[in-house]
Amino acid sequence: MKSREWIKQIRDFFLTIWVAIAVTGYVLVYGAFVLLISWFIEKFRGIEAAKDYVAQEVGRFGRVAFFVIGSKVSVEGAENIPPKGPLVIVSNHQSAFDIPLIVGYVKGRISFIAKIEVSKIPGFSWFVKRLDGVFIDRGNKIQTAAAIKRIFNILRNGGTIMLFPEGTRSLDGSIKKFKKGSLSIPHKLNIPILPVAIDGTKDIMKKGELLIHPAIVKIRILKPVYPGKFNTEDELREEIRKMISEAIVQMRNRGEEYASN
């Protein structure tokens, strides 16, 4: 058993190195090429066509990321994805790989809400900006207020944003309580919410670890929820959390059934 664990650790060490090199090259080299092409598309076909092209490539990157690390992804409920916005995607949060999972298998054209630190990362910051993403400096109340106003404008103009209401990644895959007010924006604007249940990304790279491990990842896309049906943000928040929690339990139970057969 010890020798098997040692072999797995060696495999995962080299896998981690390979992923780091592959992702860096893909984002910086191919990413620069994609943005250059999008610039030409914008000149000849307009800004929306350019953003659609970038979103298509971002989605491709999300799928390639899981292929590179040798992880299998199963998707349920793709038919529930609305063809157009405005839309708020709400998901549980298990890993840093949740974002490439959602852009790869749910929707590529998302205006990301990212910490201000991300704006300093070459490559990733380019795509966040190109897709009208919003950087938030939580310690700066004036900047945060301006960022929230921009998020409102994105949604009013038919855009899509993504939220992780837990606020942080789960260490064991269990769903934490959604933070109070985390769904206040879609509730206030009555923007459709697309609940997404994720399971398995926690096994790829656990919080606090650096090594990457191949894993089986499942994602279930639920039917849109319309906030106008709820009197308060509290009611909306609890209903979305309940839907995602139940979906995860069902996915895990189904996996156990397959394993026993």
Secondary structure, DSSP 4 states (H G I P E B T S, - for coil): -HHHHHHHHHHHHHHHHHHHHHHHHIIIIIHHHHHHHHHHHHHHH-HHHHHHHHHHHHHHHHHHHHHHTT-EEEEE-GGGS-SS-SEEEEE----TTHHHHHHHHT-S----EEEGGGGGSTTHHHHHHHTT-EEE-TT-HHHHHHHHHHHHHHHHTT-EEEE-TTSS--SSSPPPPPPTTTTHHHHHHT--EEEEEEESGGGTS-TT-------EEEEEEPPPB-GGG-SSHHHHHHHHHHHHHHHHHHHHHHHHHHHH-
